[in-house]
Amino acid sequence: MAVTPEHFNRRSFIYPRLIEAGAEFTDVVDAAVAARYPHDAPALGLVDLSPMPRTGVKGPGALEWLAAQGWPVPEDNNQAAHTESGGMVLRLGNREAFVLPAPRGDGETVHTLEQSIPGDGVWHMPRRDSHAWFLLRGEAGVDCMAKLCGVDLREAQFPRGAIAQTSVARLNTIVCRDMAGATPGFHLLADSASAIWFWDALLDAMQEFDGGPLGIHEID
């Protein structure tokens, strides 16, 4: 039986758009994620990672607690660190971090971490609910983002693991340069209530770069 978003209580914020585009889905932990599309992989791809497990911690002891669990916490704010399994820890401030899994794995590890957040100075921030998560991936990513964002995202100014808390297409967005593989990429985390609008705005900006949706099984 084919996997569809309707098989799960948790679904992507934009799953109707993915179905319209002909996405084939795969199950990841407790949700369906777009795995591939019925077309050749575009030169500039937009991956919906919103159904993937992810979490956030906040509080006076949050960063110390996260490090004690064996997760790599960057030394500076607005920096990301790679986990052994290919995910990332995004340090957003002195008391706050996001934890993202690898796009093709690691989701269960993050889910387990979330269940162990103690409270009492280390509070759970339900980032899977509050933020949509897209990955813009391709050589033209910087040029495309220049149409939507005022931050200079060229690698010399914005290297791997750099984070900007800024505006993209007039929407407050966390932008993090991807740390995996040779192909340039940007993780974009923005208000889940605006997810469909944000997805459409990104695809519109990508048109001149032969952009389109990309599934997690199409990431090399």
Secondary structure, 3 states (H helix, E strand, C coil): CCCCHHHCCCCCCCHHHHHHCCCEEEEECCEEEEEECCCCCCCEEEEECCCCCCEEEECCCHHHHHHHCCCCCCCCCCEEEECCCCCEEEEEECCEEEEECECCECHHHHHHHHHCCCCCCCEEECHHHHEEEEEEECCCHHHHHHCCECCCCCCCCCCCCEEEEEEECCEEEEEEECCCCCCCEEEEEEEHHHHHHHHHHHHHHHHHHCEEEECHHHCC
